[in-house]
Amino acid sequence: MFDGPEPIYVQIAQMIRAQVLAGELKEEEQVMSTTQFATTFRINPATAQKAFAGLVDEGLLYKRRGLGMFVAPGARERLLDEHRKSYFEDVLKPALQQADILGISTDDVVAYVLGADGTRTTTEES
Amino acid sequence: MTTAPFGARLDDVVVRFGRSHRMLPTGTVVRDEAGTGLAGASLTIRPGTITGVLGRNGAGKTTMLSLLAAFTRPTSGTVVVGPEGAQEDPWENPWITSGTQLVRESGDLMNDEKLAVSLRYYADVRPCWSAETAERLLDLFEVDVRKNPSALSRGKRSAVGATIGLASRAPLTIFDEVYLGMDAPTRYAFYDELLADYAEHPRTILLSSHLVEEVERLFEDVVVIDRGRVLIAETAEQMRARGVSLTGSKDAVERLVGARRELHRQQLGATVQVTLEGGLDDDEAAAARSAGVEVGSVPLQDLFVRLTDPRSVRP
């Protein structure tokens, strides 16, 4: 856990963002306290604190005095929006570049996206 | 009773041991210096942090920790310990020393009395002592207080040391290689208890260990002592940013390395892994990505090994 090249607090923030995005952490749901987080992952509480403070600044989490941290309303929608914007540039573009290197034709990629049984259709149509 | 966490400062501290005098056949008396513990160490310990103290064998870690607990005195230089704004020389200073708990490898227990007697002693001298914590931890570590310390295994004696440190709730709690002899489950139980107790009762904790990999994430600050001097004293995050590892084809990695200082290099066929000093900026990271070079973090353990390598150039 948290073995990436970024500082640990950045990785913790990413993990929480991913949980919100996946719907594992619901809006208005309480997130683990700094102490719980620190003892669960065996990290310094200040590191967890720094990750949470960043997420509060982003407006993804908010504090309720004496109760703890909660997922802000609209947090998931905001993340979805951001990730949709960067999806093509950050995810699809490198994947298509790799397809070029491997000599996979655009037709093959399109065929895969649509699925052999045609189950995957564009959202605009549905 | 609660006291504000203690900080500490060392200013150009030198500690020499074992001065002896010897007479030459000519009748002249010369003084021998048997050893140097610290050779001009300066550093600040931030109050309220968990600070890791790293260093190779004989680097001066134990000497430094003993100075803070007033177990030794500097030959020259100054040491001050105490809460922010009220730091004093700890030597023969009851107010400071009662707030400082140094847990040494030896355990500092009364070997010819039952363990319960030693524990009562610590309960008396530590104003913030938590009997409840002590009892709970001894139970967790399965230590029988009716035994004499000498009848306990190495690992159990270390567990007693860990218990004394945690139960002391001292504003400055120092664990000097307290893990020795503890098995892995006991060590992890100790780390968990340390974090939980620290979160609930903020204070300053110093932890020296050779098992860097196991403890590096517990640290907010890190001090690296090397040959009697302070090589590094900064946040763990800053220290992690001192290195980056690049893995990929030799040519691609070589282009990224440029004129930077290499801390380590490993070659596996056509693939090289290079540990570089410093980090990558956004442009360099993008260049690495497009060249298929994997950028990784360097564990503190590796940085510590590389930066204190006597064969490497001094930073």
Interface residues (C-beta under 8 A of the other chain):
Chain A: F2 D3 G4 P5 E6 P7 I8 Y9 T34 T35 A38 T39 F41 R42 I43 N44 P45 A46 T47
Chain B: T49 I50 Y188 Y191 D192 L195 A196 Y198 A199 E200 R217 L218 F219 E220 A236 E237 R240 A241 V244 V295 G296 S297
